[in-house]
Amino acid sequence: MSRCNTKFSLQFSKLLVCFLLLFNAPLWATTTPEVTVKSLIDKDNKEEQAEQKPAKQESETNTPATTEQVQEPLEDDLPYDAFDRITPRSSMQGYLKAARDRDFERASHYLDYRNLPKEVEALGKIQLAENLSVVLDRTLWVDVDNLSNKPKGKQKESVPSYRDLVGEISTSQGKVQILLQSVPDDKTGNRIWKISNATVSQIPLLTKEYGYNRVGEWLYDYLPDIEFLGVMLWQWIYFAFTFVLFLAVAIIITRIITFILAHLKVPVEKDVIGFINGPVSLLLAVFMARSLNDQSNVTIAVMALFHGATVLLIAWGWICLRAVDLAKHRLSQRFIRQDKPQAIFLLRPISNVAKTLIVISLLFMWFENLGFNATTLLAGLGIGGLAIALAAQKTVENIIAAITLYISAPVKIGSLCKFGSQLGTVEEIGLRATRIRTLDRSVIYVANAKFVDMQLENISERERISYRPKLMLSANTKQQNLMSFMQALRELLEQHKHIAFEPCRVRFKGFTPWALQVDVLSYVETVDFAFYMEVIEELNLAILGLLNEHECELANPEFARVTD
């Protein structure tokens, strides 16, 4: 690829990332909502505990009481009510439980229908209970723990003493209060708590502003009443289908962009095209789904899931991971142009570390969005990380040693080196160990921390290869024959075209009791070991001929003791 091609790809990637960050700024700036996925899970757990509590109380009642327990006065001698409406908390909890079970006939017993306008009465008790459930699902998160658990309710509120305030809902005509009211029971005459008729009379207004749209109503009426995390089955299907539509639109848009670039013959590399058609398409679809989706079918539980931003974080994760791959590819091309192939091998562990940090960061953001405390998770990981760090001390040493080998580069991939008593070719410098193939074609793995501390002899870095034959002539060799042999050998080396001019020497080094030692030092002008073997074979045959020509014999190996 041309330099212009690479330059355009880098500029295009920068502009694209800046555009996405600006477009997504409002999403990152949103504050944490009151309701999160953790709140939904906690609510489910509380409801399960509330269902198990009556059974426990019944079993405790059946057990014989001790003398001390009999003497203790009861705090609340509550009257019996079939629907458990004696306190504001139990009444609201009973209504929410019936509404969630879609038992609106039972839920209707928790509403006060006295003195209602005729148009409101015309809707019917069951329909009013159902409509109120839809409105509460969309507008108000009711925390029953904040409601009074006493028969008289809360006495210090901004509402009359016979009423308790659950919450307020904003409408085009002002705020509507959701109230619980103490009313007499028609059957027993006891005081019970119901949703106030003042609130019930406002249900048509609330339904008009916060009811589902036509598609939502149809799905709500005809699909099974199954829910997960407070979200109904029809909502899962509705929002999944709309996201698929937005994804299809995003794919069409990105394909049009790449088609225009190709039609205009703009030099864009294939990896950038794949970046646009892949992660950018998903991120664009998420943006459109979050910004353009119809809000009329969105409930508080759906908003909690939206705030989890699971698909958004997946899209951003894909963007970041592919961006790391793009940067790695661009840097590899740059290092190749700068003739720095060794630096390319360092990009692999760096990119792996960067990807790991990206994934961990996104996971913490996801947990934080779901409502879990990331600080607690970090503290737990800190303690566990200390234990892991102690256990992985050798691994960390090997990783640091690998980085040292890449930066200082005493040996490179493909280098023939001598380490310790071994000789071999470096095939791979990994994060843990260096793989070396010996001359016997076996493979040796040496830990990086140990390998970097060895005395490394990089044979591949030599600019020529020495030729130093060990010539030990017989002690019976005559002086004249020795001198003529040495002169002929010196001329042979000096006239050979592959032997360096300097240094090139042939000297009578000294005596041993059994041999005459001739020192030869020369260098073959090559770094190719195979070619070197061809040259020294030629020289060895020529020296053998000179020995025969000048009547010189090699020392008997049974008696010769060669010393360096």
C-alpha positions as CSV (number, residue, x, y, z in Angstrom):
1,M,0.0,0.0,0.0
2,S,1.1,3.5,-0.7
3,R,2.0,6.1,2.0
4,C,-1.0,8.2,0.9
5,N,-3.2,5.2,1.4
6,T,-2.0,4.7,5.0
7,K,-2.1,8.4,5.8
8,F,-5.7,8.6,4.6
9,S,-6.6,5.5,6.7
10,L,-5.2,7.1,9.8
11,Q,-6.9,10.4,9.3
12,F,-10.2,8.7,8.5
13,S,-10.0,6.5,11.6
14,K,-9.3,9.6,13.8
15,L,-12.2,11.6,12.4
16,L,-14.5,8.6,12.8
17,V,-13.6,8.0,16.4
18,C,-14.0,11.8,17.2
19,F,-17.4,11.8,15.6
20,L,-18.6,8.7,17.6
21,L,-17.3,10.2,20.8
22,L,-19.2,13.5,20.2
23,F,-22.3,11.7,19.2
24,N,-22.2,9.5,22.3
25,A,-21.4,12.3,24.8
26,P,-25.0,12.6,26.1
27,L,-25.0,8.9,26.8
28,W,-21.8,9.0,28.9
29,A,-23.0,12.1,30.7
30,T,-26.2,10.6,32.0
31,T,-26.4,10.2,35.8
32,T,-27.1,6.8,37.5
33,P,-30.9,6.3,37.7
34,E,-32.7,5.4,40.9
35,V,-33.6,2.0,39.5
36,T,-30.9,-0.4,38.2
37,V,-30.8,-4.1,37.4
38,K,-29.5,-4.6,41.0
39,S,-32.7,-2.9,42.2
40,L,-34.8,-5.2,40.2
41,I,-33.0,-8.3,41.5
42,D,-33.3,-7.0,45.1
43,K,-37.0,-6.4,44.6
44,D,-37.4,-10.0,43.4
45,N,-35.6,-11.3,46.5
46,K,-37.7,-9.1,48.8
47,E,-40.9,-10.5,47.3
48,E,-39.7,-14.1,47.7
49,Q,-38.8,-13.4,51.3
50,A,-42.2,-11.7,51.9
51,E,-43.9,-14.9,50.5
52,Q,-41.9,-17.1,52.8
53,K,-42.4,-14.9,55.9
54,P,-46.1,-15.8,56.5
55,A,-45.3,-19.5,56.5
56,K,-42.5,-18.9,59.0
57,Q,-44.8,-16.8,61.2
58,E,-47.4,-19.6,61.2
59,S,-44.9,-22.2,62.2
60,E,-43.7,-19.9,65.0
61,T,-47.3,-19.4,66.2
62,N,-47.9,-23.1,66.4
63,T,-44.8,-23.7,68.6
64,P,-45.5,-23.6,72.4
65,A,-44.6,-20.3,74.0
66,T,-42.4,-20.0,77.0
67,T,-43.3,-18.2,80.2
68,E,-41.2,-15.2,79.3
69,Q,-42.8,-15.0,75.8
70,V,-46.3,-15.1,77.2
71,Q,-45.6,-12.2,79.6
72,E,-44.3,-10.0,76.7
73,P,-47.1,-7.8,75.3
74,L,-47.7,-7.9,71.6
75,E,-46.7,-4.8,69.6
76,D,-49.5,-4.9,67.1
77,D,-52.7,-6.8,67.7
78,L,-53.8,-6.5,64.0
79,P,-57.2,-7.4,62.8
80,Y,-57.6,-10.0,60.1
81,D,-58.1,-9.0,56.5
82,A,-58.3,-11.4,53.6
83,F,-56.2,-9.2,51.4
84,D,-53.8,-8.0,54.1
85,R,-54.7,-4.3,53.8
86,I,-54.3,-3.4,57.5
87,T,-51.1,-1.2,56.9
88,P,-50.1,1.0,54.0
89,R,-47.1,-1.2,53.3
90,S,-48.9,-4.5,53.2
91,S,-51.7,-3.0,51.1
92,M,-49.4,-1.6,48.4
93,Q,-47.3,-4.7,48.5
94,G,-50.4,-6.8,48.0
95,Y,-51.5,-4.7,45.0
96,L,-48.1,-4.8,43.3
97,K,-47.8,-8.6,43.9
98,A,-51.3,-9.1,42.3
99,A,-50.5,-6.8,39.4
100,R,-47.2,-8.5,38.7
101,D,-49.0,-11.9,38.7
102,R,-51.5,-10.3,36.3
103,D,-54.3,-11.2,38.8
104,F,-56.1,-7.9,38.3
105,E,-59.3,-9.2,39.8
106,R,-57.5,-9.5,43.1
107,A,-55.7,-6.3,42.4
108,S,-59.0,-4.4,42.1
109,H,-59.7,-5.1,45.9
110,Y,-56.9,-2.6,46.7
111,L,-58.5,0.4,45.0
112,D,-61.1,2.7,46.5
113,Y,-64.0,3.2,44.1
114,R,-66.2,5.5,46.2
115,N,-67.5,8.8,44.8
116,L,-65.8,8.3,41.4
117,P,-66.9,10.2,38.3
118,K,-69.2,8.2,36.0
119,E,-66.8,8.1,33.1
120,V,-64.2,6.6,35.4
121,E,-66.6,4.0,36.9
122,A,-67.6,3.0,33.3
123,L,-64.1,1.6,32.8
124,G,-64.7,-1.1,35.4
125,K,-62.8,-2.0,38.5
126,I,-60.5,-4.6,36.9
127,Q,-59.6,-2.3,34.0
128,L,-58.8,0.5,36.4
129,A,-56.5,-1.7,38.4
130,E,-54.8,-2.9,35.2
131,N,-54.3,0.6,33.8
132,L,-52.8,1.8,37.1
133,S,-50.3,-1.1,37.0
134,V,-49.2,0.0,33.5
135,V,-48.8,3.6,34.6
136,L,-46.8,2.7,37.7
137,D,-44.6,0.4,35.6
138,R,-43.7,3.3,33.4
139,T,-43.5,6.2,35.8
140,L,-43.0,5.4,39.5
141,W,-40.7,3.0,41.3
142,V,-42.5,2.1,44.5
143,D,-40.2,1.1,47.3
144,V,-42.6,-0.5,49.8
145,D,-39.9,-0.3,52.5
146,N,-40.5,3.4,52.6
147,L,-44.2,3.0,53.4
148,S,-45.5,2.8,56.9
149,N,-46.0,-0.6,58.5
150,K,-48.4,0.7,61.1
151,P,-52.2,0.6,61.0
152,K,-52.4,4.4,61.4
153,G,-49.8,5.1,58.7
154,K,-47.4,8.0,58.8
155,Q,-48.7,10.9,60.8
156,K,-46.2,13.6,59.8
157,E,-46.7,14.1,56.1
158,S,-48.0,16.9,53.8
159,V,-51.2,14.9,53.3
160,P,-54.1,14.4,55.7
161,S,-53.6,11.9,58.5
162,Y,-55.9,9.4,57.0
163,R,-53.7,9.3,53.8
164,D,-50.2,8.2,53.0
165,L,-48.2,9.5,50.0
166,V,-46.6,6.8,47.8
167,G,-45.2,9.2,45.1
168,E,-46.0,11.8,42.5
169,I,-46.3,11.5,38.7
170,S,-45.8,14.5,36.4
171,T,-48.5,15.1,33.8
172,S,-49.4,17.8,31.3
173,Q,-52.0,19.0,33.8
174,G,-49.7,19.0,36.8
175,K,-48.5,16.4,39.3
176,V,-50.8,13.6,40.3
177,Q,-50.3,12.1,43.7
178,I,-50.4,8.4,44.3
179,L,-52.1,8.1,47.7
180,L,-53.1,5.4,50.0
181,Q,-56.2,6.1,52.2
182,S,-57.6,4.6,55.4
183,V,-61.2,3.5,54.7
184,P,-63.7,1.3,56.5
185,D,-64.1,-2.2,55.3
186,D,-67.6,-2.9,54.0
187,K,-67.7,-6.4,55.5
188,T,-65.9,-6.2,58.9
189,G,-66.0,-2.4,59.5
190,N,-62.3,-2.4,60.3
191,R,-60.0,0.3,59.0
192,I,-58.1,-0.8,56.0
193,W,-55.8,0.9,53.5
194,K,-56.6,1.2,49.8
195,I,-55.4,3.3,46.9
196,S,-57.3,6.6,47.3
197,N,-60.3,7.4,45.1
198,A,-58.5,10.7,44.5
199,T,-55.8,8.8,42.7
200,V,-58.2,6.3,41.0
201,S,-60.1,9.2,39.5
202,Q,-56.9,10.3,37.7
203,I,-56.2,6.9,36.2
204,P,-57.8,7.8,32.8
205,L,-55.5,10.9,32.5
206,L,-52.4,8.9,33.5
207,T,-53.3,6.2,31.0
208,K,-53.7,8.7,28.2
209,E,-50.2,10.1,28.8
210,Y,-48.4,6.9,29.9
211,G,-50.2,4.0,28.3
212,Y,-48.6,1.8,25.7
213,N,-48.9,2.5,22.0
214,R,-51.1,0.4,19.7
215,V,-48.3,-2.1,19.0
216,G,-47.5,-2.4,22.6
217,E,-51.1,-2.9,23.6
218,W,-51.6,-5.6,21.0
219,L,-48.5,-7.5,22.2
220,Y,-49.5,-6.9,25.8
221,D,-52.9,-8.4,25.2
222,Y,-51.9,-11.5,23.1
223,L,-48.5,-12.6,24.2
224,P,-48.0,-14.8,27.4
225,D,-47.6,-13.1,30.7
226,I,-44.0,-14.1,31.2
227,E,-41.4,-11.7,32.6
228,F,-37.7,-11.6,33.4
229,L,-36.1,-8.9,35.6
230,G,-39.4,-7.0,35.6
231,V,-39.5,-6.9,31.7
232,M,-42.4,-8.7,30.0
233,L,-41.9,-11.2,27.2
234,W,-43.6,-8.9,24.7
235,Q,-41.2,-6.1,25.6
236,W,-38.1,-8.3,25.1
237,I,-39.5,-9.3,21.7
238,Y,-40.5,-5.7,20.8
239,F,-37.2,-4.1,21.6
240,A,-35.1,-6.9,20.1
241,F,-37.1,-6.6,16.9
242,T,-36.7,-2.8,16.7
243,F,-32.9,-3.2,17.4
244,V,-32.6,-5.7,14.5
245,L,-34.3,-3.1,12.3
246,F,-31.9,-0.4,13.4
247,L,-29.0,-2.7,12.8
248,A,-30.2,-3.4,9.3
249,V,-30.4,0.4,8.7
250,A,-27.0,0.9,10.1
251,I,-25.5,-1.9,7.9
252,I,-27.1,-0.2,4.8
253,I,-25.7,3.2,5.8
254,T,-22.1,1.8,6.3
255,R,-22.3,-0.2,3.1
256,I,-23.3,3.0,1.2
257,I,-20.4,4.9,2.8
258,T,-17.9,2.2,1.7
259,F,-19.5,2.0,-1.7
260,I,-19.1,5.8,-2.2
261,L,-15.5,5.6,-1.1
262,A,-14.8,2.8,-3.5
263,H,-16.7,4.7,-6.3
264,L,-14.6,7.8,-5.7
265,K,-11.5,5.7,-5.7
266,V,-10.5,6.9,-2.3
267,P,-7.5,4.8,-1.1
268,V,-8.9,2.9,2.0
269,E,-7.4,-0.3,3.1
270,K,-9.4,-3.4,3.6
271,D,-9.0,-3.5,7.4
272,V,-10.5,0.0,7.6
273,I,-13.4,-1.1,5.4
274,G,-14.0,-4.1,7.7
275,F,-13.8,-1.7,10.7
276,I,-16.6,0.4,9.2
277,N,-18.8,-2.5,8.1
278,G,-18.4,-4.4,11.4
279,P,-18.0,-2.6,14.8
280,V,-19.0,0.8,13.4
281,S,-22.3,-0.6,12.1
282,L,-23.1,-2.1,15.5
283,L,-22.3,1.1,17.4
284,L,-24.4,3.2,15.0
285,A,-27.3,0.8,15.4
286,V,-27.0,1.1,19.2
287,F,-27.0,4.9,18.9
288,M,-30.1,4.9,16.8
289,A,-31.9,2.5,19.0
290,R,-31.2,4.6,22.1
291,S,-32.0,7.9,20.5
292,L,-34.8,7.1,18.0
293,N,-36.7,4.3,19.7
294,D,-40.3,4.9,20.6
295,Q,-40.5,5.7,24.4
296,S,-44.2,4.8,24.8
297,N,-43.4,1.1,25.5
298,V,-40.5,1.8,27.8
299,T,-41.0,0.9,31.5
300,I,-38.8,1.6,34.5
301,A,-37.5,-2.0,34.3
302,V,-36.6,-1.5,30.6
303,M,-34.9,1.8,31.5
304,A,-32.8,-0.1,34.1
305,L,-31.7,-2.6,31.4
306,F,-31.0,0.3,29.0
307,H,-28.8,1.9,31.6
308,G,-26.9,-1.3,31.9
309,A,-25.8,-0.5,28.3
310,T,-24.8,-4.1,27.7
311,V,-25.0,-3.9,23.9
312,L,-23.5,-0.4,23.9
313,L,-20.5,-1.6,25.9
314,I,-20.1,-4.6,23.6
315,A,-20.1,-2.3,20.6
316,W,-17.5,0.0,22.2
317,G,-15.5,-3.0,23.2
318,W,-15.5,-4.3,19.6
319,I,-14.5,-0.8,18.4
320,C,-11.6,-0.5,20.9
321,L,-10.3,-4.1,20.2
322,R,-10.4,-3.5,16.5
323,A,-8.7,-0.1,16.9
324,V,-5.9,-1.9,18.7
325,D,-5.6,-4.3,15.8
326,L,-5.5,-1.4,13.3
327,A,-2.9,0.4,15.3
328,K,-0.8,-2.8,15.6
329,H,-1.0,-3.3,11.8
330,R,-0.1,0.4,11.1
331,L,2.9,0.3,13.4
332,S,4.0,-3.0,11.9
333,Q,4.1,-1.4,8.5
334,R,6.0,1.6,9.8
335,F,8.6,-0.6,11.5
336,I,9.0,-2.6,8.3
337,R,9.6,0.6,6.4
338,Q,12.1,1.7,9.0
339,D,13.9,-1.7,8.9
340,K,13.0,-2.5,12.5
341,P,11.6,-6.0,12.2
342,Q,12.5,-6.8,15.9
343,A,10.1,-4.2,17.1
344,I,7.2,-5.9,15.4
345,F,7.4,-8.9,17.8
346,L,7.1,-6.5,20.7
347,L,3.7,-5.3,19.4
348,R,2.0,-8.7,20.1
349,P,2.4,-8.7,23.9
350,I,1.7,-5.0,24.1
351,S,-1.5,-5.4,22.1
352,N,-2.6,-8.3,24.3
353,V,-2.1,-6.3,27.4
354,A,-4.0,-3.4,25.9
355,K,-6.9,-5.6,24.9
356,T,-7.0,-7.2,28.4
357,L,-7.2,-3.7,30.1
358,I,-10.0,-2.7,27.7
359,V,-12.0,-5.8,28.5
360,I,-11.5,-5.4,32.3
361,S,-12.4,-1.7,32.1
362,L,-15.6,-2.4,30.2
363,L,-16.6,-5.1,32.7
364,F,-16.2,-2.7,35.6
365,M,-18.3,-0.1,33.7
366,W,-21.0,-2.7,33.1
367,F,-21.1,-3.8,36.7
368,E,-21.3,-0.1,37.7
369,N,-24.2,0.4,35.3
370,L,-26.1,-2.6,36.6
371,G,-26.0,-1.0,40.1
372,F,-23.2,-3.0,41.7
373,N,-20.4,-1.2,43.5
374,A,-17.3,-1.4,41.4
375,T,-15.2,-0.1,44.3
376,T,-16.0,-3.2,46.3
377,L,-15.1,-5.4,43.4
378,L,-11.8,-3.5,43.0
379,A,-11.0,-4.0,46.6
380,G,-11.7,-7.7,46.3
381,L,-9.6,-8.0,43.2
382,G,-6.9,-6.0,45.0
383,I,-6.6,-8.6,47.7
384,G,-6.9,-11.5,45.3
385,G,-4.5,-9.7,42.9
386,L,-1.8,-9.5,45.6
387,A,-2.1,-13.3,46.1
388,I,-1.9,-13.8,42.4
389,A,1.0,-11.5,42.0
390,L,3.0,-13.4,44.6
391,A,2.1,-16.7,43.0
392,A,2.9,-15.3,39.5
393,Q,6.2,-13.7,40.4
394,K,8.2,-15.9,38.0
395,T,5.7,-15.3,35.2
396,V,6.1,-11.5,35.7
397,E,9.9,-11.9,35.7
398,N,9.7,-13.8,32.4
399,I,7.4,-11.2,30.8
400,I,9.8,-8.3,31.9
401,A,12.7,-10.4,30.5
402,A,10.8,-10.9,27.2
403,I,10.4,-7.1,26.9
404,T,14.1,-6.7,27.7
405,L,15.0,-9.1,24.9
406,Y,12.8,-7.3,22.5
407,I,14.2,-3.8,23.4
408,S,17.9,-4.6,23.8
409,A,17.8,-7.3,21.1
410,P,21.0,-9.3,22.0
411,V,19.5,-11.9,19.7
412,K,16.6,-11.8,17.2
413,I,14.2,-14.2,15.6
414,G,16.3,-16.4,13.3
415,S,19.6,-15.6,15.0
416,L,22.1,-18.4,15.4
417,C,23.4,-18.1,18.9
418,K,25.4,-19.9,21.6
419,F,24.0,-19.9,25.1
420,G,25.7,-21.8,27.8
421,S,26.9,-25.0,26.3
422,Q,24.1,-25.1,23.7
423,L,24.0,-23.8,20.1
424,G,20.9,-23.2,18.1
425,T,18.6,-20.8,16.1
426,V,16.1,-18.6,17.9
427,E,12.6,-19.4,16.6
428,E,10.3,-17.4,19.0
429,I,10.6,-15.1,21.9
430,G,7.4,-15.6,23.8
431,L,6.1,-14.0,27.0
432,R,7.2,-16.9,29.1
433,A,10.1,-18.7,27.3
434,T,12.3,-18.5,24.3
435,R,12.2,-21.3,21.8
436,I,15.5,-22.4,20.2
437,R,16.1,-25.1,17.6
438,T,19.5,-26.8,18.0
439,L,21.7,-28.1,15.2
440,D,20.3,-31.5,15.9
441,R,16.8,-30.1,15.1
442,S,15.6,-30.6,18.6
443,V,13.8,-27.8,20.4
444,I,14.8,-26.2,23.7
445,Y,12.6,-23.9,25.7
446,V,14.5,-21.5,28.0
447,A,12.8,-19.3,30.5
448,N,13.2,-15.6,29.5
449,A,14.4,-14.6,33.0
450,K,17.2,-17.2,32.8
451,F,17.9,-16.7,29.1
452,V,18.5,-12.9,29.4
453,D,21.1,-13.5,32.2
454,M,23.1,-15.9,30.2
455,Q,26.2,-15.1,28.2
456,L,24.8,-14.9,24.7
457,E,27.0,-15.3,21.7
458,N,25.2,-14.1,18.7
459,I,26.9,-16.0,15.8
460,S,24.6,-14.5,13.2
461,E,25.9,-11.0,14.0
462,R,29.4,-11.7,12.7
463,E,30.4,-10.1,9.5
464,R,32.7,-12.9,8.5
465,I,33.6,-16.4,9.7
466,S,37.1,-17.4,11.0
467,Y,39.1,-20.2,9.5
468,R,41.6,-21.6,12.0
469,P,42.7,-25.1,11.2
470,K,44.7,-26.8,14.0
471,L,47.9,-28.1,12.3
472,M,50.1,-30.3,14.4
473,L,53.0,-31.6,12.3
474,S,55.2,-34.5,13.2
475,A,58.2,-33.6,15.4
476,N,60.5,-35.3,12.8
477,T,59.6,-32.7,10.2
478,K,62.6,-31.0,8.7
479,Q,63.1,-27.3,9.0
480,Q,63.3,-26.7,5.3
481,N,60.1,-28.6,4.6
482,L,58.3,-26.8,7.4
483,M,59.4,-23.4,6.0
484,S,58.4,-24.2,2.4
485,F,55.0,-25.6,3.6
486,M,54.3,-22.4,5.6
487,Q,55.2,-20.2,2.7
488,A,53.0,-22.1,0.3
489,L,50.1,-22.1,2.8
490,R,50.5,-18.3,3.3
491,E,50.4,-17.7,-0.5
492,L,47.3,-20.0,-0.8
493,L,45.4,-17.9,1.7
494,E,46.5,-14.6,0.4
495,Q,45.6,-15.4,-3.2
496,H,42.2,-17.0,-2.4
497,K,39.4,-14.6,-3.4
498,H,37.1,-15.4,-0.4
499,I,39.8,-15.0,2.3
500,A,40.1,-11.5,3.9
501,F,43.4,-9.7,3.4
502,E,43.7,-8.8,7.0
503,P,44.3,-10.5,9.3
504,C,45.8,-13.5,7.4
505,R,48.8,-15.2,9.1
506,V,50.6,-18.5,9.2
507,R,53.2,-18.8,12.0
508,F,55.3,-21.5,13.6
509,K,53.8,-21.2,17.1
510,G,56.0,-23.6,19.1
511,F,56.9,-27.1,20.2
512,T,55.3,-29.9,22.0
513,P,57.1,-33.1,23.0
514,W,55.4,-34.8,20.1
515,A,54.5,-32.2,17.5
516,L,55.3,-28.9,15.9
517,Q,52.4,-26.4,16.2
518,V,51.5,-24.2,13.2
519,D,49.1,-21.3,14.0
520,V,46.8,-20.3,11.1
521,L,44.4,-17.3,11.4
522,S,42.2,-16.1,8.5
523,Y,38.6,-15.1,7.8
524,V,36.2,-16.2,5.1
525,E,34.3,-13.2,3.7
526,T,30.7,-14.6,4.2
527,V,28.0,-15.0,6.8
528,D,26.4,-18.0,5.0
529,F,27.4,-21.0,6.9
530,A,26.7,-23.4,3.9
531,F,29.0,-21.3,1.6
532,Y,31.6,-21.2,4.4
533,M,31.7,-25.0,4.5
534,E,32.3,-25.1,0.8
535,V,35.2,-22.7,1.0
536,I,37.0,-24.4,3.9
537,E,36.5,-27.8,2.2
538,E,38.4,-26.4,-0.8
539,L,41.1,-25.0,1.5
540,N,41.4,-28.2,3.5
541,L,42.0,-30.2,0.3
542,A,44.5,-27.7,-0.9
543,I,46.4,-27.8,2.5
544,L,46.4,-31.7,2.3
545,G,48.0,-31.4,-1.1
546,L,50.7,-29.0,0.2
547,L,51.5,-31.4,3.1
548,N,52.1,-34.1,0.6
549,E,54.1,-31.8,-1.8
550,H,56.5,-30.6,1.0
551,E,56.9,-34.0,2.7
552,C,55.2,-32.9,5.9
553,E,53.3,-35.3,8.1
554,L,50.7,-34.7,10.7
555,A,51.6,-35.7,14.3
556,N,50.5,-39.2,15.4
557,P,47.1,-38.7,17.2
558,E,48.1,-41.3,19.7
559,F,50.8,-39.1,21.1
560,A,49.9,-35.6,20.1
561,R,48.4,-33.5,22.8
562,V,46.9,-30.4,21.4
563,T,46.7,-27.4,23.6
564,D,45.2,-24.0,22.8
